[in-house]
């Protein structure tokens, strides 16, 4: 089976946020655990959306919500406790129902690329129980 390869243009990455690796996010190999990176990516995604006026914590059922359809991650280097990581986030490959939220994770202290990742997402109408078209307002906010 071929190795996973992620590539996306720098122009997609329009938002930056920093987070520090906590000691509780370290695994037996003494580096950032897989599940901890997924949690950090989710936090970076939430910060990106919030910065663009989208509250992904809304649970009122009014209108479609974003759901994650897939996650792909390529690890390039280890991160250790107390490393500050820079998460560059953006959107690519938008379609009628969703697209990809993409991430580049690096360690600014030594300019090391730690990981590349992408979340596939769609809009979902919980009341109707089905995928819904992407709101034009969302597209304008995150892709503009």
Steps between C-alpha positions, in 0.01 A plus 500: 500500500647841408588751770262790552610825339348837587566814304314829489589851387627752755221732382248272675661564840345830608487463879763436768475397863758373748462233765746348744533123534402401853670221692168312504514482118821298495498124431731217609742597222545839672346698214160643405242220490283437192175563686641819651589634155144431383369696801735790423392497134137513612575798723684675215200433272263645758718811543516546122123476464435730797741759358286495184173545687398135504406344835561127460383437857141600419257221585164672451424317175421827320647451156767260381807422710847390399591135544837337434492227236864393502841585639838446340825571682863476394753516783832656407676551837450444869372766736577484869353639821508880517575542128305791361334399175368727228180383330440656159142432393287560192250353258549335162296307247163647592199343332123533532485320836840546664869469432828462685637686799878473468779536756872549506647446847851623567735575787617862454794463743692296241279540189412129502193373317324270750189391307268564209132415532160548342148462627233426242173662601141540387204694625234287661140585580425313823127569479475349152765237574698561181787688339413861418641757256775725632354837605619780269587708807740231623672476162541880489648511852755220477599508134511875444 
